[in-house]
């Protein structure tokens, strides 16, 4: 494979909340971590995959090819069983600009099915790539339930409506450390950290 820039890893996300979670896990690796803020003119690749894993690969390969960096990208979202897995890979682009609007849409869709809650899960798939190809992949999943209306002021995205039974609270109503210990993204990036610790 084409050699990437030595001693560096591009964390390819523009989402500030995700970036904080990822850097907290990877921060003590013997690597210089760079982000898309270091490449402000790069266009975002079109996420045309049918799965989280496909979208993670698309993003990682595009950014690695454009920058010459060893790159990790992730795709993640919420799957709601009563809505046949929606919003799934469309989680970030799901109806409405704000998450309050997205939550209202979910409540309406559930009501149309005669439900006010559902089992659900967060999924995170990540891909690690060099400029000419895939190196390694991982997935993290956390199971829970929808809880409407939203509760909690921490976290981001769908956290305020995702109830984690073991904590008895939504993921927006726990500390950053509590969330990282169980979250889908925390699981996937801890696996990456273990892999990178032996590979670098």
Rosetta blueprint (number, residue, H / E / L):
1 X L
2 X L
3 X L
4 X L
5 X L
6 X L
7 X L
8 X E
9 X E
10 X E
11 X E
12 X L
13 X L
14 X L
15 X L
16 X H
17 X H
18 X H
19 X H
20 X H
21 X H
22 X H
23 X H
24 X H
25 X H
26 X H
27 X L
28 X L
29 X L
30 X L
31 X L
32 X E
33 X E
34 X E
35 X E
36 X H
37 X H
38 X H
39 X H
40 X L
41 X L
42 X L
43 X L
44 X L
45 X L
46 X L
47 X L
48 X L
49 X L
50 X L
51 X L
52 X H
53 X H
54 X H
55 X H
56 X H
57 X H
58 X H
59 X H
60 X H
61 X H
62 X H
63 X H
64 X H
65 X H
66 X H
67 X H
68 X L
69 X L
70 X L
71 X E
72 X E
73 X E
74 X E
75 X E
76 X E
77 X E
78 X E
79 X E
80 X E
81 X H
82 X H
83 X H
84 X L
85 X L
86 X L
87 X E
88 X H
89 X H
90 X H
91 X H
92 X H
93 X H
94 X L
95 X L
96 X L
97 X L
98 X L
99 X H
100 X H
101 X H
102 X H
103 X H
104 X H
105 X H
106 X H
107 X H
108 X H
109 X H
110 X H
111 X H
112 X H
113 X L
114 X L
115 X L
116 X L
117 X L
118 X L
119 X E
120 X E
121 X E
122 X E
123 X E
124 X E
125 X E
126 X E
127 X E
128 X E
129 X E
130 X E
131 X L
132 X L
133 X E
134 X E
135 X E
136 X E
137 X E
138 X E
139 X E
140 X E
141 X E
142 X E
143 X E
144 X E
145 X E
146 X E
147 X L
148 X L
149 X L
150 X L
151 X L
152 X L
153 X L
154 X L
155 X L
156 X L
157 X H
158 X H
159 X H
160 X H
161 X H
162 X E
163 X E
164 X E
165 X L
166 X L
167 X L
168 X L
169 X E
170 X E
171 X L
172 X L
173 X L
174 X L
175 X L
176 X H
177 X H
178 X H
179 X H
180 X H
181 X H
182 X H
183 X L
184 X H
185 X H
186 X H
187 X H
188 X H
189 X H
190 X H
191 X H
192 X H
193 X H
194 X H
195 X H
196 X H
197 X H
198 X H
199 X H
200 X L
